[in-house]
Amino acid sequence: MHYTFLGPSGTFTEQALLSVDKAAESTRTPSTSVPAALEKVLGGEVDAAMVPIENSVEGGVTATLDAIASAQDARIIAEVLVPISFVLVAAPGTTLDDVQTISTHTHAWAQVRKWAEQTVPHAHYLPGSSTAAAALGLLTSENPGYEAAICSPIVAEQNPQLEVLASNIGDNKHAVTRFVLVARNHQIPAPTGADKTTLVVPLPEDRPGALLDLLEQFSTRGINLSRIESRPTGEFLGAYFFSIDVDGHIYDARVRDALRGLHRVSPGIKFIGSYPRADLRNTVTEDIHQDPAFDAARDWVESLFPEGRPEHLRHGI
């Protein structure tokens, strides 16, 4: 297997990838951005890409949500949860008083903002492409434009020439980032009973009740939504799609039935994948929403046609 991840080496994304079975022994190539990583997958350069999709503090990673929504034939085949902690690093000899500008990824900055306001209130923030890139920039550039960077402890361990000015600086000590492994036209992983399905559903038209029509497809079938976020399509102001995670697998009758309903309401729907939940939490549903109930309902309707289903109905559901 050949993997790519949001680089450079030492990012939380690489840490997530290394938790995948046999990834440590496989070829791993860093990418400069999430869209670049997905382009490598869709172009056949690599087998799969590990990218961040959601953070417990900051919410969805918009770059990933947008890139996956616009990609053709992208499939999420696994997810990984990584506890997040941060350190402040600088070149040797730098003190906190010397720090006027700090660089890191925007999601990392959102998770240390309170600490920064209390500890280095005079420092300005400079966005970086990743936490690791910001830290390594202190070593590779004579004038990076900032005196310190916020990164993972792994980066500091891998680069001992960086000096750690402060450790465990996250505002939320229980922060977790969710990463997904994306492949192209990949076989759907088998259901485990603790699964998640990701969908991209465009809002078909801007009218009262349009969103309700989408949500009812889930609620009437007893399907729980674990995440729903709206994103602009970029076509024009007011055009949106919804990135949705639901509890369950496409092999579950209730999920398949919901997708049929969604397709009638929003024909532009995209199936992004069904895969095991990283937290292994089983999906609990009422009896009326389990597969036997759907099978029994189908059989009952079929029984109403004693001589078989009429010809003009044989292509129906």
N, C-alpha and C positions, 0 to 999 in steps of 0.2 A: 504494500500500500504506500501511496505517496500522498502526504497531507500538506495543507497550507494552513496558516493561522495569522491573525492580526499581530504583526511583529512590531519591533524586532524581538530577538530572543530575550526571554526573561519576563514577558508580559503575563498577566493573569490568564490570557487566552492560551498561551503555550502551556501553562500549568494545567488548564482544563483539558487540553489535548493529551497531555501525558497521562491522564487518568484513564484514557481509552485503552482497551485491551490491545497490547502489542504495538501501540503507537510509539513507545520509547525506542523500539527496535526498527521502526520504519523511517523512511525519508521524510523530513519535515522542512518545508520551505516557508519562510516568513513572507507576508504580504504587507504592503504599505497602507492598505485601507480595506474595509469590508467589501466594497464593490470590486476591488482588484482581486480579492480572494475568491469571490464568487465567479468572476470572469475566468479564473484559472480552472475552476470546477466545470463550468459550462463549456469551456473550450477544450476540455479533455487533457489539460496539462497535469492535473492532479486528480486523485480519486475523491477527495472530500476536503471540506474547509471547516475549521472551528472558528466561530464568530460569537461575540457577545450579543445577546438579544434583550436582556432585561436585568435591572438592578433593583434590589429591595428598597433602596432609598430614592433613586432618581427615576425609576420606572423604565419604560421601554427605550432601547437604543435606536433612535430614529434612523440612523444610517443603515442599520441592519434591516429594520422593518421595511424601509423603502426599497432597498436593494433586493430583498427576497420577493417583495410584491411585484417588482418589475421583471424579475428573472423568469425565463422560460424553462420548465422542466426541473426546477430546483426542488429537492426533497429533503426535509429534515428527517434524519434517521436515528438521532440520539440527542439527549440533553445532559448537561453536567452542571452541578451547582458547586461554586467555589466560595468559601468564606473569604472575605476581603479585609486585609489590613494594609496600612501604609506607613512608609517612613519618609522623612525629609532628608535628602542627601545633597552634598555640595562638594566642590573641589577641596582638597586638603588645605587646611589653614583658614577656611571660611567659618565665621561665627554667625549666630542668629542676627546679631546687630548689623552684619554686612549684607544681609539678604534684603534686597530692594524689589526683586521680581522673582516670582516662582512660576515654573512651567510644569504642566501635567495635562493629562486628558481631561476633557470637560466633565465626564462622569466622576472621575476621581476628585476633581476640585469640589464638586457639589457635595461630596461625602466628607470633606475636611474643612469646609468653609468656616464653620464656627470655631474650630481649633485655630485656624489662621487668623481670624479676627481677634481672638484673645491673645495669641502668642506673638504674631508678627503683624500687627494691625497696619504697619506702615508699608507692607509689601503689596505689590501689584501682581495680578495674575496674567500669565501669558499662555494661551491654549497650545497644547502639543498634540501631535498625531496619536501618541500613546504614552502610557506612563514610562515604559522602558526607553522609548525614543528620547523623551525629555531628559531622563537621567544620563543616557549615554552621550547626549549632546554636550554635557558638561566636560566630557573627556575628549571628544572628537573635534570640537570647535574652539578656536582661540578666543572668540567673542560670541558666545551663544545668544547673548541678549538677556540673560537671566543668571542669577547667582546660585539658585537652588532648584531642585526638582522633587516632585512627590512620585514615588514609585512603590513597587512591591518589595518586601524584604529580600526576595530571591535575587533581584537585580543588584542590590547592595552586596549580597553574599558572593555573587558571581564576579563582581567588580570591586575588589577590596581597595582600589585606589580612590573610590568614592568614600567620603566621610559622612557617617550618619549623624545628623544634628538632632533628630528627634524620632522616636519610635512609637508605634501604635497610636497614630494621631487621628484616626477616624472618629467622626462625631458619633457614629453608631457602631458600637463594638460587635453587633451581631449582623452586620451588613453581609449580604450574599449577592453574587452576580450569577446569573443563569446564562450558560453558553449552549449553543446548538451546533451539531455536526451536520453539515449540509452536503449532499451528494447529488448526482444527476441521474434521473430516471432509475433510481435505485429500488430494489425490491423492498416492499413494505415489511418492516419487522413484524414478527408474529405477535399477536396480542398476549398480554401477560396478566390482565385483570387490573393492572395499575398503569394505565396508558393515558396519553394526551394526543389530541389531534389539533393541528394548526391550519387555519383557513384564512384566505384573503377574500373579503366580500365587498364589492363596490356598492355604494348607495345608488340604486338604480335611478332614482329621481328625487329631487328636493321637494317634498310635500309632507303635509301632516300625516303622521302615522307610518312613514316609510321605515324608520328604524324599528318601530314596534312590529311591523310585518316580518322583519328579519329575526328579531328576538323570540317571537312566538314560535318559530320553527324549532327552537331549542326547548323552551319552557313546556310546550305541550307534549314533548317526548321525554321529559324528565332529565334533560342534559344540563349539567352545570357548566357555566363559563368561568374559567379560572383567570382569564385576561381578555379585555377588549379595549382596543385603542383606535382612535380615528386618526387618519393621516390624509393630507391633501394629495390628490392624484397629480396635480401640476397642470391639468388641462385648462382649468379656469377657476376663478374664485368661487368657492362653494361646492366644488366637486371633491368628494371624499371616498376613501375606502376604509374598511374596518379590518384590522388585524386581530384575529380571535383565536384563543386557545380554549378547547373544550375538554372536559373529562370524558374519556372513552376512546375507542378505536374504530376505525372505519369498518372493521369486520363485525362490529356490534350492530345489530339490527336497528336500534334506535338512532345511531349515528348515520347509518346509510339512509334511513328514512328522512332524517333532518336534512341531509345534503340534497335529496330529491326536492324537498320543499324549498330549500334555499335557491336551488337552480331555477325553479319556477319564478321565484320573486326576483332573483338577481342572476341572470344567465352568465354573467362575467365572473362568477365565483371561481376561485383557485384552491385546489387541494394541495397543501404544502407538506403534509406528512402526518402519519400516525406512528408513535414511538413510545417506548417505556418511560414512565416518569422517573426522574432522578431520585425523588424522595420515596419511591416505592409505595406510595399511599394508594391503597386499593380504592377503586371507584364503587361506591355504594349506590344502588338504584332500587326503587320500589319494584315489586313483582310485576306490576302492569307495564313497566318500561324495559323488562328483560326480554331476551330473545324468544323464549317459549311463548310469551304473550303475543309477540308480533307474528310468530309462526301460526299460533292458534287462530288469530284474527284473519290471516291470509287463507288458511284452510277453511274457515267458516264461510268466507265470501265465496270461495271456489265451490263449496258444497251447494250453493244456491243455484248452480247451473247443473242440473242432473244429467244432461247430455253433453257435458263439457262446455267450456267457455265459448260463447258465440264468436264467429269468425271475426267480426269487426271489433272485438275486444281483445283479441289474442296478442296484440302488440302493446297493450296497456300494462300498467304495473300489477 
